[in-house]
Amino acid sequence: MTLKLSEDIRPVTDLKSHGAEIVRDVTNGRTVVLSRHGRAVAVMLAVAEYEGLVAAAAQPAMQRAVDEAEREIAAGQGVPHAIVRERLLALTRKR
């Protein structure tokens, strides 16, 4: 749905007085931009839309990583399982 500047930019203080209305709009497909002192500070969107954006953003990066790994394997530059495992564990510890 297209963002309507006149309706979809709301002060963050509206969350307190109109929270249910804002959530209803978001779950009905609207994206709401919250502002503070006239500047955008947050975006509210439906969970399904957020998940779609995250999946779309991750796809090119994942495909590049797979392509690079396949090139390395073809060139005989594979990484031993133990090293891959340790790298993955390190990544999960950073979160």
Backbone as CSV, one residue per row, in Angstrom:
resi,resn,N_x,N_y,N_z,CA_x,CA_y,CA_z,C_x,C_y,C_z
1,MET,0.847,-1.173,0.000,0.000,0.000,0.000,0.895,1.239,0.000
2,THR,0.523,2.250,-0.709,1.287,3.485,-0.815,1.176,4.291,0.467
3,LEU,2.287,4.846,0.870,2.311,5.690,2.062,1.596,7.005,1.774
4,LYS,0.636,7.360,2.625,-0.070,8.638,2.513,0.492,9.553,3.591
5,LEU,1.276,10.529,3.156,1.938,11.402,4.115,0.970,12.078,5.064
6,SER,-0.200,12.426,4.580,-1.171,13.127,5.420,-1.773,12.238,6.505
7,GLU,-1.704,10.925,6.335,-2.338,10.006,7.286,-1.363,9.065,7.980
8,ASP,-0.262,8.747,7.332,0.590,7.667,7.822,1.807,8.123,8.606
9,ILE,2.011,9.425,8.743,3.060,9.931,9.612,2.380,10.444,10.868
10,ARG,2.723,9.822,11.976,2.045,10.140,13.238,3.086,10.435,14.311
11,PRO,2.812,11.366,15.196,3.742,11.594,16.305,3.769,10.375,17.226
12,VAL,4.921,10.102,17.763,5.060,8.931,18.625,4.108,9.008,19.821
13,THR,3.735,10.207,20.234,2.786,10.356,21.343,1.411,9.791,21.003
14,ASP,1.094,9.658,19.701,-0.186,9.046,19.299,-0.283,7.589,19.727
15,LEU,0.848,6.944,19.948,0.800,5.537,20.378,0.022,5.394,21.682
16,LYS,0.185,6.345,22.574,-0.503,6.269,23.862,-2.005,6.501,23.717
17,SER,-2.370,7.518,22.962,-3.789,7.866,22.861,-4.527,7.148,21.738
18,HIS,-3.802,6.654,20.716,-4.447,6.019,19.567,-3.769,4.702,19.185
19,GLY,-3.186,4.039,20.161,-2.423,2.820,19.892,-3.224,1.744,19.174
20,ALA,-4.449,1.481,19.636,-5.268,0.434,19.019,-5.584,0.778,17.568
21,GLU,-5.860,2.030,17.293,-6.152,2.479,15.929,-4.926,2.299,15.029
22,ILE,-3.760,2.665,15.541,-2.532,2.538,14.757,-2.244,1.070,14.465
23,VAL,-2.376,0.218,15.461,-2.146,-1.221,15.257,-3.145,-1.774,14.252
24,ARG,-4.391,-1.344,14.333,-5.402,-1.796,13.367,-4.997,-1.393,11.949
25,ASP,-4.558,-0.160,11.785,-4.131,0.287,10.462,-2.964,-0.547,9.942
26,VAL,-2.011,-0.811,10.810,-0.833,-1.589,10.414,-1.229,-3.016,10.037
27,THR,-2.090,-3.630,10.821,-2.500,-5.006,10.500,-3.392,-5.065,9.270
28,ASN,-3.939,-3.915,8.866,-4.728,-3.848,7.632,-3.878,-3.442,6.429
29,GLY,-2.575,-3.488,6.581,-1.696,-3.257,5.450,-1.085,-1.879,5.337
30,ARG,-1.395,-0.983,6.265,-0.800,0.356,6.224,0.573,0.310,6.875
31,THR,1.453,1.145,6.419,2.726,1.364,7.081,2.626,2.712,7.773
32,VAL,3.011,2.763,9.025,2.914,3.991,9.798,4.326,4.440,10.189
33,VAL,4.623,5.685,9.913,5.899,6.281,10.300,5.658,7.091,11.564
34,LEU,6.424,6.806,12.596,6.311,7.553,13.846,7.364,8.646,13.865
35,SER,6.948,9.819,14.315,7.880,10.952,14.341,7.997,11.506,15.759
36,ARG,9.134,12.144,15.996,9.372,12.837,17.258,10.028,14.164,16.900
37,HIS,9.458,15.243,17.365,9.968,16.588,17.064,10.068,16.805,15.554
38,GLY,9.096,16.268,14.809,9.028,16.473,13.369,9.956,15.608,12.538
39,ARG,10.659,14.677,13.168,11.583,13.804,12.432,11.157,12.353,12.582
40,ALA,11.241,11.613,11.510,10.888,10.191,11.539,11.850,9.445,12.460
41,VAL,11.289,8.597,13.340,12.122,7.838,14.276,11.872,6.334,14.213
42,ALA,10.732,5.932,13.663,10.421,4.498,13.617,9.372,4.241,12.543
43,VAL,9.340,3.000,12.087,8.352,2.571,11.103,7.634,1.353,11.666
44,MET,6.320,1.371,11.590,5.516,0.222,12.014,4.903,-0.403,10.774
45,LEU,5.057,-1.720,10.642,4.443,-2.431,9.536,4.024,-3.808,10.003
46,ALA,3.170,-4.446,9.231,2.651,-5.758,9.596,3.794,-6.768,9.662
47,VAL,3.652,-7.747,10.536,4.688,-8.762,10.732,4.996,-9.482,9.424
48,ALA,3.981,-9.856,8.674,4.203,-10.570,7.411,5.011,-9.718,6.435
49,GLU,4.733,-8.427,6.399,5.487,-7.538,5.515,6.937,-7.427,5.970
50,TYR,7.145,-7.321,7.278,8.503,-7.263,7.831,9.274,-8.544,7.491
51,GLU,8.646,-9.680,7.699,9.307,-10.952,7.391,9.669,-11.047,5.911
52,GLY,8.791,-10.560,5.052,9.083,-10.556,3.626,10.276,-9.672,3.286
53,LEU,10.357,-8.511,3.927,11.487,-7.614,3.691,12.795,-8.227,4.165
54,VAL,12.755,-8.872,5.326,13.964,-9.511,5.861,14.404,-10.644,4.941
55,ALA,13.472,-11.452,4.491,13.804,-12.562,3.596,14.364,-12.035,2.273
56,ALA,13.767,-10.993,1.738,14.240,-10.436,0.471,15.632,-9.836,0.615
57,ALA,15.886,-9.187,1.743,17.195,-8.574,1.971,18.279,-9.633,2.144
58,ALA,17.931,-10.758,2.748,18.919,-11.800,3.010,19.226,-12.633,1.775
59,GLN,18.311,-12.727,0.860,18.470,-13.611,-0.291,19.702,-13.313,-1.133
60,PRO,19.936,-12.095,-1.571,21.124,-11.850,-2.393,22.428,-12.163,-1.650
61,ALA,22.490,-11.823,-0.377,23.698,-12.101,0.397,23.926,-13.602,0.521
62,MET,22.863,-14.344,0.768,22.982,-15.794,0.893,23.407,-16.407,-0.439
63,GLN,22.822,-15.945,-1.528,23.174,-16.489,-2.836,24.630,-16.196,-3.170
64,ARG,25.101,-14.984,-2.846,26.512,-14.651,-3.089,27.433,-15.568,-2.288
65,ALA,27.066,-15.843,-1.039,27.880,-16.715,-0.194,27.924,-18.133,-0.754
66,VAL,26.795,-18.636,-1.215,26.746,-19.976,-1.810,27.578,-20.022,-3.084
67,ASP,27.441,-19.004,-3.932,28.220,-18.951,-5.171,29.716,-18.931,-4.884
68,GLU,30.119,-18.137,-3.903,31.533,-18.059,-3.544,32.033,-19.399,-3.008
69,ALA,31.234,-20.046,-2.179,31.625,-21.352,-1.636,31.778,-22.383,-2.743
70,GLU,30.872,-22.372,-3.696,30.966,-23.322,-4.804,32.217,-23.082,-5.640
71,ARG,32.576,-21.816,-5.849,33.813,-21.505,-6.583,35.041,-21.996,-5.815
72,GLU,35.050,-21.788,-4.518,36.176,-22.227,-3.700,36.318,-23.747,-3.720
73,ILE,35.203,-24.438,-3.618,35.253,-25.905,-3.653,35.772,-26.381,-5.001
74,ALA,35.276,-25.774,-6.075,35.730,-26.158,-7.419,37.224,-25.911,-7.598
75,ALA,37.748,-24.894,-6.908,39.175,-24.573,-7.020,40.018,-25.330,-6.001
76,GLY,39.376,-26.246,-5.261,40.116,-27.026,-4.267,40.454,-26.240,-3.012
77,GLN,39.715,-25.203,-2.739,39.995,-24.352,-1.581,38.954,-24.541,-0.480
78,GLY,38.443,-25.728,-0.337,37.433,-25.982,0.678,37.965,-25.752,2.083
79,VAL,37.079,-25.508,3.029,37.441,-25.288,4.427,37.018,-26.526,5.211
80,PRO,37.908,-27.067,6.032,37.549,-28.256,6.820,36.332,-28.014,7.714
81,HIS,35.566,-29.052,7.928,34.335,-28.996,8.719,34.572,-28.370,10.087
82,ALA,35.630,-28.727,10.761,35.897,-28.218,12.108,36.037,-26.695,12.114
83,ILE,36.662,-26.144,11.095,36.833,-24.690,11.015,35.490,-24.013,10.742
84,VAL,34.709,-24.584,9.846,33.385,-24.025,9.546,32.526,-24.043,10.801
85,ARG,32.552,-25.160,11.510,31.756,-25.292,12.741,32.155,-24.213,13.747
86,GLU,33.454,-24.013,13.933,33.933,-23.025,14.890,33.526,-21.605,14.472
87,ARG,33.583,-21.313,13.188,33.171,-19.992,12.705,31.684,-19.748,12.941
88,LEU,30.873,-20.774,12.670,29.427,-20.636,12.878,29.101,-20.446,14.359
89,LEU,29.790,-21.198,15.205,29.561,-21.037,16.644,29.966,-19.634,17.109
90,ALA,31.038,-19.117,16.568,31.474,-17.763,16.919,30.426,-16.729,16.495
91,LEU,29.839,-16.921,15.335,28.798,-16.001,14.871,27.585,-16.011,15.788
92,THR,27.192,-17.182,16.250,26.016,-17.252,17.118,26.312,-16.668,18.497
93,ARG,27.558,-16.726,18.930,27.920,-16.134,20.235,27.896,-14.615,20.177
94,LYS,28.087,-14.031,19.010,28.102,-12.563,18.870,26.711,-11.968,19.016
95,ARG,25.675,-12.735,18.808,24.293,-12.219,18.870,23.910,-11.986,20.247
